[in-house]
């Protein structure tokens, strides 16, 4: 049953990818150079699925599998427990971007703990993206999304005001977008615009808002089952969004913008082992 739910989840993820390829492990020489064995590259160690490769995790090592190429990196101390939803593989499969989240504590001493660590997969070297961009977070990193060599970060300052940092990884530039609400909890790219999960004080529930690059609201969408989410991912074509919902353990719902319909993939409060298998393969 556990594997059945996982395979169902993988099918849904594949629907999100505009051009999905079949990945095969055929490079025996590459396999010999990694501590991962061929048996480790199966469903039990699968961490994230990308249209440009799969990432497997075992202890403190990540194995990146792209076409017939297999490469391995070892995570440092602050990244060893990284969540799969915060791991992004570049289009050329040469870089991994890891979002280290941070939240306020009582004395607010962790204002700059949040960061984006960039791993050069070929050299197994890493660097702090914010330092490279000469950007001072001076706040808390609540969420990160990736698409087409761009990273979108949800930042909260010491006064609980939220903004977005839109980073162009090819140009090594960034822009800051002030948000129309401080109740935004998760974000993603949708076409040329941005999608936010936001609590609406009037409706007393979460809604979706689509904003432009200046933070102007273009559209509000009221979805029945939307709440605080662990997974929040828009399809490449912008037609669907996959999000988790409900009390812990959360369920998984696919929403189609055109038909305005929700499809329950995994009901909320499913059995713990089934949900863990599904969540950690996101």
Secondary structure, 3 states (H helix, E strand, C coil): CHHHHHHHHHHHHHHHCCCCCCCCCCCHHHHHCCCCCHHHCCCCCEEEEECCEEEEEECCEEEEEECCEEEEEECCHHHCCCCHHHEEECCCCCEEEEEECCCCCCCCCCCCCCEEEEEECCCCEEEEHHHHCCCCCCCEEEEEEEECCEEEEEEECCCCCEEEEEEECCCCEEEEEECCCCCEEEEEEECCEEEEEEEECCCCEEEEEEECCCCCEEEEECCCCCCCCCCEEECCCCCEEEEEECCCCCEEEEEECCCCEEEEEECCCCCHHHHHHHHCCC
